[in-house]
Amino acid sequence: MSEERFDCIIVGGGLAGLTAAYLLAGEGLETLLVEKGNYSGAKNMTGGRLYCHSFEKVIPGFARNAELERRIVKERLTTAEGTMEYASAGVSAPEGESYTVLRGVFDKWLAGQAEENGAMLVCGVRVDDLISRDGKVCGVVAGDEEMEADVVILADGVNSLLAQKLGFKPPIGQSQVTVGAKELIGLSEDVINQRFNVGSDEGVAWMFSGCGDVCDGFLYTNKDSVSVGVTMMVEDIRNTENSVPQMLEDFKNSAEIAPLLKGGKLIEYSAHLIPEGGYDMIPKLYGDGVLVIGDAAALCANLGFTLRGMDLAVESGRLAAQTVVAAKENGDFSADGLSGYQAALEDSFVMPCMKGTEACLAAVKAGGFKDDPIVTFSKVMRETQIG
Amino acid sequence: MAVNVADKLGVNKFHTDEHNSHIEVDKEYPDRSEIDKVVRACPAGLYSLDENGTLFFDYLGCLECGTCKVLSEGKVVKSWNYPSGTLGIEYRKG
């Protein structure tokens, strides 16, 4: 058994964990990030798009250097009433600008940034348990290795077995998560530009509300591929005779989608759970020597016209890092010393976004869909500051 | 159009753990409707029934999403964990 000691250990190399690692190492803290995949991103997938605003605070101007796919300029929303199309708000709204990303690529890039900043990344290691003494978390166990730290940040994703073990959250309910299944279909850049009527770096985000009896659909354009998939509330499997893979197949073969994918080649098939239980699903977020961030903290908001998880993950990682830096200065890693994390989330856009989904959506509906709903959503969220 | 999930999994990169299944399944679970749900819900189509109604589960090809855990832990799914470090699905694109 070897013993090493760090200021902070982060479990999970997704966006939340990597953001925290990048910032903590940048502040000079001895930071270790442990990832079970062979590299950051190896276990991660998204639909999906990343709204830039929160990451912009981490690495200003990152879009110039990061491994991004296409800047979203066009939004489509298909419901039973038909398909609406509107221009993306882009930089004209505080939370408007977004890019499609592929997590196996983007996370790897961010991991490189975190390492350059001085974070230590250990990949290919699954953390099995936490070390607790007198109710205080003080390290992690991986196989027969133990590693200790003043504080452990759980960024181990939607299933967060560690937060469950710690008693911070109950087992996930079937009505709290959707399962997403996605195909990445290779098409040339030119074909994508033609079929979606966009320029080379421009992309489309398209949500389908109710594409099958129990599922929703999505389509995003990447540089030279299209992400197409379905999501289904896990409990709804009882209300259909269809299988999840069949739902995706039917969606791909629908009249609206099939022509757009014609001649494309499957590059990868992926699946993931998405925390969609809203505010009520958020677990205990901090305790003695421990913080919970990102999907592990169920910070994800399905707004119907868009799905936001990654920008919340990044913000939670940033605020957790900020909290740990303050705790280090005060030499207090108790629950009390880390309570600033929850307060910071309340003061940020994260909790208003989690709490205000319904009120904001009502306003979006009332306003129609002439403009990107994110504009109205952000405005109502700020005005009401539900929280 | 019928779907062939095995072909889709075939394009993915996996580091397979040939010896240890990270998911333990109760193949004798008595409630058929519970089994049917897991069979339909797994995005990788790894749960299947043969003509005699015998449940088969193949952990190789698992995308580690956790759907079967959420749906049936304590029922069809006896235990669920991620594969050991380095093993399992490896998304090149994600």
Interface residues (C-beta under 8 A of the other chain):
Chain A: K36 G37 N38 G41 A42 K43 N44 M45 T46 L102 R103 G104 V105 D107 G124 V125 R126 A142 G143 V158 N159 L161 P171 I172 G173 Q174 V177 V179 A181 E183 L184 S225 V234 I237 R238 T240 E241 N242 S243 V244 P245 Q246 L248 E249 D250 N253 L266 I267 E268 Y269 S270 A271 H272 L273
Chain B: M1 A2 V3 V5 K8 L9 V11 N12 H15 K37 V39 R40 A41 C42 P43 A44 G45 L63 E64 C65 G66 T67 K69 V70 L71 E73 N81 Y82 P83 S84 G85 T86 G88 I89 E90 Y91 R92 K93 G94
